[in-house]
Amino acid sequence: MSTLQKEQYIELAVGAETCAIRIEEIHEIIKMLSITDIPFTRNEVKGVVNLRGKVVCVMSLRNLLGMADEPYTRNTRIIVVNYREEFVGLIVDKVNKVTTYAEIHPPAGGHSRSREAVFHGIGQRDDQLIGILKLEEILGG
């Protein structure tokens, strides 16, 4: 795992959870935009935005992780990720910082299979453990 230890991650907050996404999977981070609703879609799909002439589907990371919606705040951001050669926006409550982890552990096996499957691993910094999200599992479901 020595190559993973040198990777950078964006730490973000979703509800009380802090998790991370590999920086290479992120296209950009933008402030909340006006989202155009798409009728008859899954609950986690919030709609689309126009990002410099490109239509980007926007999804709630809260909903994708099984959490209820909360009102947007001034800290709410859209993290635009590269997924299957498309841009997808993920609404998060807050972007904390760019970081690296001294150690990355495999996901814990004590939880339900679906919970375990959403993490590449668990990053450790000091005494804090941060789940590193596996986008293909979260968005592919």
C-alpha positions in Angstrom: 0.0 0.0 0.0 3.0 2.4 -0.1 1.7 4.0 -3.3 -1.7 4.7 -1.6 0.0 6.4 1.3 1.4 9.2 -1.0 -2.0 9.9 -2.5 -3.9 13.1 -1.6 -7.6 13.1 -0.5 -10.3 15.6 0.0 -11.9 15.2 3.4 -15.6 16.1 3.5 -18.5 16.1 5.9 -21.8 14.4 5.3 -24.0 14.8 8.4 -21.9 13.7 11.4 -19.7 11.5 9.2 -16.3 12.6 7.9 -15.1 10.7 4.8 -12.7 11.3 2.0 -12.4 11.0 -1.8 -9.2 10.5 -3.7 -8.2 13.8 -5.3 -7.5 12.2 -8.7 -11.2 11.2 -8.9 -12.3 14.9 -8.4 -12.7 17.2 -11.4 -13.6 20.3 -9.3 -15.4 21.6 -6.2 -18.0 24.3 -6.6 -20.4 26.3 -4.5 -24.0 25.2 -4.5 -25.7 26.1 -7.8 -29.4 26.3 -8.8 -30.3 22.7 -9.6 -32.9 21.9 -12.3 -35.2 19.1 -11.2 -35.6 16.0 -13.2 -39.0 14.3 -12.7 -39.4 10.6 -12.0 -35.8 10.0 -10.9 -34.5 8.2 -7.8 -34.5 10.2 -4.6 -30.8 10.6 -4.5 -30.8 12.3 -7.9 -31.4 16.0 -7.2 -31.3 17.2 -10.8 -28.8 18.7 -13.3 -26.7 21.9 -13.4 -25.1 23.7 -16.3 -21.4 23.7 -15.7 -19.8 25.9 -18.3 -22.0 24.5 -21.1 -21.9 20.9 -19.9 -25.0 19.3 -18.3 -24.0 17.5 -15.1 -26.2 15.2 -13.0 -26.2 16.1 -9.3 -26.7 13.6 -6.6 -27.0 13.8 -2.8 -24.1 12.0 -1.1 -26.3 12.0 2.0 -29.0 10.0 0.2 -26.5 7.7 -1.4 -25.1 6.8 2.0 -28.6 6.3 3.4 -29.0 9.6 5.3 -32.0 11.9 5.2 -31.8 15.3 3.4 -30.9 18.4 5.4 -31.3 22.0 4.2 -28.3 23.4 2.3 -26.0 25.8 4.1 -23.4 28.3 3.0 -20.9 25.4 3.5 -22.7 23.1 1.1 -20.6 22.2 -1.9 -20.9 20.1 -5.1 -17.9 17.9 -5.7 -17.8 17.1 -9.4 -16.2 13.7 -9.9 -15.1 11.7 -13.0 -17.3 8.6 -13.2 -17.3 6.3 -16.2 -16.0 9.2 -18.4 -18.9 11.5 -17.3 -19.0 14.2 -14.7 -21.3 13.6 -11.7 -21.9 16.2 -9.0 -22.1 15.0 -5.4 -23.7 17.4 -2.9 -21.8 17.3 0.5 -22.4 19.3 3.6 -18.9 20.7 3.8 -15.4 20.3 2.3 -12.8 20.2 5.1 -9.4 20.0 3.5 -6.8 18.3 1.3 -4.9 15.7 3.2 -2.8 12.5 3.1 -2.8 9.6 5.5 0.1 8.0 7.3 -1.7 4.6 7.2 -4.6 3.2 5.2 -6.3 0.1 6.6 -8.7 -2.3 4.8 -12.3 -1.6 5.5 -13.5 -3.1 8.8 -15.4 -6.4 8.4 -17.8 -6.1 11.4 -20.4 -4.0 9.6 -23.0 -5.0 7.1 -21.6 -5.9 3.6 -23.2 -2.9 2.0 -21.6 -0.5 4.5 -18.2 -2.1 4.1 -18.4 -2.1 0.3 -18.6 1.7 0.0 -15.0 2.2 1.3 -11.7 1.6 -0.4 -10.1 1.7 3.0 -9.8 3.6 6.3 -7.3 6.4 6.5 -5.6 7.1 9.8 -4.4 10.5 10.9 -3.3 10.9 14.5 -6.2 9.2 16.4 -8.9 9.9 13.8 -10.1 7.3 11.3 -11.6 8.5 8.0 -13.5 6.2 5.5 -12.2 6.6 1.9 -15.2 6.4 -0.4 -15.3 3.9 -3.3 -17.1 6.0 -6.0 -17.8 3.0 -8.3 -19.7 1.3 -5.5 -21.6 4.4 -4.4 -22.6 5.6 -7.8 -22.9 2.2 -9.5 -25.7 1.0 -7.2 
